[in-house]
Amino acid sequence: MESFARDASLKRYSAASARRSGPDTLMGCLMYRDPKFSGLFNQFAARGGTPPSLLQKVIAAIVTVAVFGVALMFSVVFFAVVVTVGAVAWGYLWWKTRALRKQMRDHPPTARGMVIEGEVIREVEIEEGSGRAGPGRDRPGDDQPVR
């Protein structure tokens, strides 16, 4: 029954009357506000107070600069802590692997005839008069089309 009464009250307001009355009337007819939470909505509503004075603007600027300075200070300290922790971790690993590095220097690994990584350069000898007409044709009759 309540929703029917609310729907009927919505029909009473036309778009023209809502434009004449202002945005509060339009929002009032389109959105149901629970009276229990009206204080919460009024807390965030725009107030028709006086504009801030010059002193309030100066104080706001000073507070803004102070907050920015504190944030910058904490970011620099955080960066210094991260760099310090990284340098300590690198030093620890370098110190712990010194015996392994000495062993690798004294006894370098041998390939035992097996190439792990390398580059191959091959020279191809081409005989004159071989009838080679292009790539992939090794014999004199290879330039004939295949039937």
GROMACS elastic network, one bead per residue, 0.5 to 0.9 nm:
[ bonds ]
;  ai    aj funct       b0    kb
    1     4     6  0.51736   500
    1     5     6  0.63884   500
    1     6     6  0.87276   500
    2     5     6  0.51518   500
    2     6     6  0.62106   500
    2     7     6  0.86366   500
    3     7     6  0.60691   500
    3     8     6  0.85389   500
    4     7     6  0.50465   500
    4     8     6  0.61313   500
    4     9     6  0.86023   500
    5     8     6  0.50592   500
    5     9     6  0.61975   500
    5    10     6  0.86516   500
    6     9     6  0.50736   500
    6    10     6  0.62685   500
    6    11     6  0.88605   500
    6    29     6  0.85557   500
    6    32     6  0.86027   500
    7    10     6  0.50372   500
    7    11     6  0.64892   500
    7    12     6  0.89954   500
    8    11     6  0.52173   500
    8    12     6  0.66921   500
    9    12     6  0.52410   500
    9    13     6  0.71836   500
    9    29     6  0.75120   500
   10    13     6  0.57055   500
   10    14     6  0.82938   500
   10    29     6  0.55710   500
   10    30     6  0.71000   500
   11    14     6  0.69740   500
   11    29     6  0.89568   500
   13    16     6  0.81314   500
   13    17     6  0.61894   500
   13    18     6  0.65329   500
   13    25     6  0.88683   500
   13    26     6  0.83344   500
   13    29     6  0.73241   500
   14    17     6  0.53290   500
   14    18     6  0.62769   500
   14    19     6  0.87281   500
   15    18     6  0.50867   500
   15    19     6  0.62167   500
   15    20     6  0.86833   500
   15    26     6  0.82557   500
   16    19     6  0.51550   500
   16    20     6  0.62746   500
   16    21     6  0.86548   500
   17    20     6  0.50271   500
   17    21     6  0.60513   500
   17    22     6  0.85836   500
   17    25     6  0.87900   500
   17    26     6  0.87544   500
   18    21     6  0.51046   500
   18    22     6  0.60687   500
   18    23     6  0.71708   500
   18    24     6  0.86033   500
   18    25     6  0.59928   500
   18    26     6  0.51651   500
   18    27     6  0.89475   500
   18    29     6  0.86612   500
   19    22     6  0.54327   500
   19    23     6  0.72259   500
   19    25     6  0.85197   500
   19    26     6  0.75505   500
   20    23     6  0.89504   500
   21    24     6  0.76665   500
   21    25     6  0.60098   500
   21    26     6  0.77747   500
   22    25     6  0.58567   500
   22    26     6  0.67315   500
   23    27     6  0.60727   500
   23    28     6  0.83620   500
   24    27     6  0.51614   500
   24    28     6  0.59051   500
   24    29     6  0.86014   500
   25    29     6  0.61916   500
   25    30     6  0.86259   500
   26    29     6  0.53443   500
   26    30     6  0.62542   500
   26    31     6  0.84908   500
   27    30     6  0.51351   500
   27    31     6  0.56435   500
   27    32     6  0.85099   500
   28    31     6  0.56328   500
   28    32     6  0.68580   500
   28    33     6  0.77724   500
   29    32     6  0.74371   500
   33    36     6  0.85343   500
   33    37     6  0.74348   500
   33    38     6  0.68654   500
   33    41     6  0.88633   500
   34    37     6  0.56463   500
   34    38     6  0.65030   500
   35    38     6  0.50786   500
   35    39     6  0.81090   500
   36    39     6  0.74822   500
   36    40     6  0.86647   500
   37    40     6  0.53014   500
   37    41     6  0.66683   500
   37    42     6  0.88510   500
   38    41     6  0.51749   500
   38    42     6  0.61164   500
   38    43     6  0.85825   500
   39    42     6  0.50523   500
   39    43     6  0.61147   500
   40    43     6  0.52490   500
   40    44     6  0.70768   500
   41    44     6  0.56096   500
   41    45     6  0.63866   500
   42    46     6  0.82900   500
   43    46     6  0.85386   500
   44    47     6  0.87081   500
   46    49     6  0.87996   500
   47    50     6  0.89014   500
   48    51     6  0.89147   500
   49    52     6  0.89390   500
   50    53     6  0.84862   500
   52    55     6  0.80259   500
   52    56     6  0.58188   500
   52    57     6  0.65540   500
   53    56     6  0.52211   500
   53    57     6  0.63546   500
   53    58     6  0.87556   500
   54    57     6  0.50772   500
   54    58     6  0.61993   500
   54    59     6  0.86331   500
   55    58     6  0.51212   500
   55    59     6  0.61564   500
   55    60     6  0.85351   500
   56    59     6  0.51182   500
   56    60     6  0.60566   500
   56    61     6  0.86094   500
   57    60     6  0.50334   500
   57    61     6  0.61949   500
   57    62     6  0.86717   500
   58    61     6  0.50922   500
   58    62     6  0.62231   500
   58    63     6  0.86351   500
   59    62     6  0.50799   500
   59    63     6  0.61227   500
   59    64     6  0.85096   500
   60    63     6  0.51456   500
   60    64     6  0.60873   500
   60    65     6  0.86810   500
   61    64     6  0.50402   500
   61    65     6  0.62330   500
   61    66     6  0.85941   500
   62    65     6  0.52026   500
   62    66     6  0.61437   500
   62    67     6  0.86463   500
   63    66     6  0.50151   500
   63    67     6  0.61014   500
   63    68     6  0.85386   500
   64    67     6  0.52093   500
   64    68     6  0.61741   500
   64    69     6  0.85951   500
   65    68     6  0.50821   500
   65    69     6  0.61052   500
   65    70     6  0.86766   500
   66    69     6  0.50308   500
   66    70     6  0.62012   500
   66    71     6  0.85922   500
   67    70     6  0.51689   500
   67    71     6  0.61695   500
   67    72     6  0.85940   500
   68    71     6  0.51224   500
   68    72     6  0.61451   500
   68    73     6  0.86027   500
   69    72     6  0.50483   500
   69    73     6  0.60967   500
   69    74     6  0.86709   500
   70    73     6  0.50194   500
   70    74     6  0.62401   500
   70    75     6  0.86178   500
   71    74     6  0.52402   500
   71    75     6  0.62058   500
   71    76     6  0.87327   500
   72    75     6  0.51152   500
   72    76     6  0.62564   500
   72    77     6  0.86903   500
   73    76     6  0.52581   500
   73    77     6  0.63023   500
   73    78     6  0.86342   500
   74    77     6  0.50832   500
   74    78     6  0.60417   500
   74    79     6  0.85660   500
   75    78     6  0.50091   500
   75    79     6  0.61306   500
   75    80     6  0.86201   500
   76    79     6  0.50766   500
   76    80     6  0.62003   500
   76    81     6  0.86762   500
   77    80     6  0.50793   500
   77    81     6  0.62324   500
   77    82     6  0.87002   500
   78    81     6  0.51419   500
   78    82     6  0.62588   500
   78    83     6  0.87058   500
   79    82     6  0.51536   500
   79    83     6  0.62029   500
   79    84     6  0.85709   500
   80    83     6  0.51790   500
   80    84     6  0.60834   500
   80    85     6  0.86177   500
   81    84     6  0.50922   500
   81    85     6  0.61299   500
   81    86     6  0.85399   500
   82    85     6  0.52326   500
   82    86     6  0.61374   500
   82    87     6  0.86403   500
   83    86     6  0.50959   500
   83    87     6  0.61373   500
   83    88     6  0.86414   500
   84    87     6  0.51369   500
   84    88     6  0.61966   500
   84    89     6  0.86241   500
   85    88     6  0.51591   500
   85    89     6  0.61730   500
   85    90     6  0.86532   500
   86    89     6  0.51329   500
   86    90     6  0.61720   500
   86    91     6  0.86047   500
   87    90     6  0.51215   500
   87    91     6  0.61149   500
   87    92     6  0.85649   500
   88    91     6  0.50932   500
   88    92     6  0.61030   500
   88    93     6  0.86957   500
   89    92     6  0.51153   500
   89    93     6  0.62969   500
   89    94     6  0.85879   500
   90    93     6  0.52693   500
   90    94     6  0.60880   500
   90    95     6  0.86014   500
   91    94     6  0.50190   500
   91    95     6  0.60547   500
   91    96     6  0.85425   500
   92    95     6  0.51926   500
   92    96     6  0.61374   500
   92    97     6  0.86832   500
   93    96     6  0.51185   500
   93    97     6  0.61557   500
   93    98     6  0.87113   500
   94    97     6  0.54142   500
   94    98     6  0.63937   500
   95    98     6  0.54766   500
   95    99     6  0.85075   500
   96    99     6  0.73468   500
   96   100     6  0.84351   500
   97   100     6  0.52706   500
   97   101     6  0.62662   500
   97   102     6  0.87560   500
   98   101     6  0.50869   500
   98   102     6  0.61973   500
   98   103     6  0.86620   500
   99   102     6  0.50907   500
   99   103     6  0.62063   500
   99   104     6  0.86632   500
  100   103     6  0.50958   500
  100   104     6  0.62049   500
  100   105     6  0.86356   500
  101   104     6  0.51113   500
  101   105     6  0.62085   500
  101   106     6  0.87300   500
  102   105     6  0.50689   500
  102   106     6  0.61914   500
  102   107     6  0.85611   500
  103   106     6  0.51634   500
  103   107     6  0.59501   500
  103   108     6  0.80148   500
  104   107     6  0.52926   500
  104   108     6  0.53220   500
  104   109     6  0.75037   500
  105   108     6  0.59332   500
  107   110     6  0.88036   500
  110   113     6  0.84415   500
  111   114     6  0.53047   500
  111   115     6  0.64389   500
  111   116     6  0.74046   500
  112   115     6  0.83922   500
  115   118     6  0.67334   500
  126   130     6  0.79353   500
  126   132     6  0.88289   500
  127   130     6  0.57886   500
  127   132     6  0.89518   500
  128   131     6  0.79146   500
  128   132     6  0.87894   500
  129   132     6  0.76655   500
  129   140     6  0.84462   500
  130   133     6  0.88286   500
  130   138     6  0.75648   500
  130   139     6  0.66348   500
  130   140     6  0.58038   500
  131   137     6  0.84377   500
  131   138     6  0.79405   500
  131   139     6  0.66889   500
  131   141     6  0.75025   500
  131   142     6  0.82753   500
  131   143     6  0.80187   500
  132   135     6  0.78570   500
  132   136     6  0.84819   500
  132   137     6  0.56513   500
  132   138     6  0.59900   500
  132   139     6  0.66338   500
  132   140     6  0.62396   500
  132   141     6  0.86500   500
  132   142     6  0.76967   500
  132   143     6  0.74135   500
  133   136     6  0.88404   500
  133   137     6  0.66514   500
  133   138     6  0.87255   500
  133   140     6  0.84984   500
  133   142     6  0.81909   500
  133   143     6  0.61861   500
  134   137     6  0.59706   500
  134   138     6  0.87718   500
  134   143     6  0.80227   500
  135   138     6  0.82639   500
  136   142     6  0.88003   500
  137   140     6  0.79440   500
  137   141     6  0.85099   500
  137   142     6  0.54961   500
  137   143     6  0.68114   500
  138   141     6  0.86138   500
  138   142     6  0.68709   500
  139   142     6  0.54939   500
  139   143     6  0.83184   500
  140   143     6  0.71385   500
  140   144     6  0.89888   500
  141   144     6  0.59646   500
  142   145     6  0.78571   500
  142   146     6  0.87790   500
  143   146     6  0.89344   500
